[in-house]
Amino acid sequence: MLKNDMCDYTDVRGCMAIKPYGYAVWELMQKEMDQRFKDTGHQNAYFPLLIPESMLMKEAEHVEGFAPEVAWVTQGGNEVLQERMAIRPTSETIIGTMYSKWIQSYRDLPVLYNQWCNVMRWEKSTRPFLRTSEFLWQEGHTAHETHEDAQEETIRMLNVYYDFMVNVLAIPVVRGRKSESERFAGAEATYTLEALMHDGKALQMGTSHNLSDHFARSYDIKYLSREGKQEYCYTTSWGTSTRMIGGMIMVHGDDRGLKLPPKVAPIQVVILPIAMHKEGVLEKATELYNEIKASGLRVKLDDSEQSAGWKFNQWEMKGVPVRIEIGPRDIENGVVTVVRRDTLEKFTMPIQGIGENLVKLMADIHQTMYDMALEHRKAHTTHAENFGDFMDGVKKGFVKAPWCADPDCEMEIKCVTGASTRCKPMDEDTTVKPGCKCVFCNREAKTMMYFARAY
């Protein structure tokens, strides 16, 4: 990440500087996600960075869950503040307060807002793009008439995230519900998308929460119902962050460097003129650049004075999906040499119709990257019926195992094995046979659960 100019360390504890190449990836992610939000009826808004302590304290479970991570502002200029201000760790409280002002009637519902912003959580251990004290994210906050409407929204947005992970980031994820101990503070239910990294650890890529009427009661979010009664709203929240960049790097990257999915690669095609001092080479490379750009792809012509070998290594390390080499012999034969970053396959492609053919190639690269990641996940997922198999499984990846659903058992599993519950999968059978025992405590199993060591 440092060599590729994705980010750099700063003198601010736990905070990174995102450099243009890394921020370009985030912008492309934003663009893809923002359109999906708007296609499902959501609007963007913005809310304050600072939250008064009294406002934060209204939702007890929420405060307790975030208390160790909250950073406080206690002085403004030369003035000591009469009330501490929290730098938002998340925005349910301030947004709930505003919704209580804005929502009067069932005619105002649903409210479907999203916010792109930064948040701060005072993390003890930080890693760039995985867990930083300050990070960029989006947080959706919606209000509804009924619990059913809120639940429908919760699952809808989980599925929007799922579509983005699969069809943009080429990352296979497990959709499921978090355990009671792992749910978002103040939520009734939390749903998650879990991905498996190359090193066998899991990463939570995004979450969607049904908050029921918990926050509505704390922040007095009421509406006049169709029957003329004052009722509490049902709310949801859902979010993803720059952590997705870290996940994308660790799912797809290799020893040569980054391997970027085409839809979020700042440069999708790089053109390297070979022997460009020879007549006609740079001119033909420029023609190629213009034709490929006209096809809608993000393309760069590298006409720098560095050696060809240096350029090959540099652009492979930066994860550009396709490298095109063109020299005198290629021009004579009416072809270019194409190298795929995902498979490192090298082949020739006709110059004629190259823009259209590269667009098709990008789709194939995306699918190949997804298939490779899915194959890795399948190869590193264990179905365990006993503790021995469980321990072997968590050393390499996901473990799907019968579990008693007891929080005390969950805590002990984490202490003994280092593995935590990841989710109860939504797309797989989670029923257990009569008499099936918990993989750890040997009591009656209630459900099948995914476990893993995680970031």
C-alpha positions, 0 to 999 in steps of 0.5 A: 500500500505504501509503495503503491501510493495508496496511503501513508502513516501520519503523526496523528494517532491511528489515522492515515493519509489516503493518497490520490491512488487510494482515494480514487479507489474509494471514489469509484466505490462511492460512485457504484454504491451511491447509485444503488442507494438512489435506485432504492429511493434513498437521498443523501444528507449531512449531519454534525460531527459533534454530538452533545454528551446528554444526547448520546446518553439517552440510549443506554445500550448504545452508549455502553457499546461505544463508550470505550471508543468515543473521543471527546471535545472538552474545549473550544478556543479558550473556552472550556465547554459546559458540556462535552461533545463526542466526535461521532462514532456513528450518528444514530443519536444526532440523526434520531434527534433531527428525525423527531423534529422532522417526522410528524405524520405517516405521510412523512414516512418512510424517511430514507437518508444516507450520509457520506462522512468520516467518523472517529473511534479511539481504537487501541490497535490500528491498521491502514484500511482495516481499523483506523481511529478515523475512517470514511464511510457511509451510514444509512438511517431510515424511519418507517411506520411498522416493524415489518417495513423496517425489517424489509429495509434492513434486508433490502440494504444488506442485499444492496451491499451483497450485490456491490461486493459480488458484482463490483469488488468480486468478493464472495461473502456470507450473508447472515445474522450476527449473534446477540452478543455481536449485534450493534449496540442498541439494535434488535438484530444485526445482519452482516456480510463476512469475507474470508481473507487469504490468511484465513481470517474473516473480515466484516465487510458491511452491516445492516441493523434493524433498530426496531423502536429502540432509538425512536423511544429514546429520541421521541421519534413519533408520528400520527398514524393513519388511525389518528394515534401517536406511534413510535417509528421503527428505524434502521441503520446500515453502513460500509467503510474504507475497510472494504479497500483493505478487504479487497486487497487481502482477498485478491492481492498476491506477492506481486502486489495489488490485484484490483477488480476492473470496476474500482481500478483507477486505471483499467488499462496501461499502454507501454510503448516498446522501443518507443524511440523507433518511428511510429511507435509512440504515435500508434500508442497514442492512437490506441490510447484515444480508441480505448478511452473512447470505449469508456475505459480508464486508460493510461499511456506510460511514455516515461523514460523508465525501463520496460522491466521496471514498468512491468513490475510497477504496474503489476504492483499497482494492480492494473487489470490489463497491460498492453505492450506495443512495439514495431513488430506488433504494429507490423502484425496489426496486434498488441501484446496483452497481459492480464493482472489476474492470471498473468496470462500473456496473449496477442489481440488485434488492434482493430476493434480493441476497445470493444474487445477490452470491455469484454475482457474486463467482464471476464477478469471480474468473473475470474477474480470472483471465481478464484476468491470463491474457490479459496473460500470453499477450500478454507471452509470446514464443517465441524461436528467435534472440537478437534475438527473445529480447532483444525478449521479455525487455523485455516478459515471459516468453520460452520458448526452446531452451536448452543447459542449461549453467550457464555459459551460464545465468550469461552470459545473466543477465549480458548480458540481466538475464534468468534461467531461471524454469522448465522448464514441466511443462504444455507440450511442452519437447522440441526438434527435432533440430539445434535450437540454444540461443537464446544460445550456439548450441550444441545445445539440450537443452530448452525453458525459460522466461526472464524478468527477475524480482523 
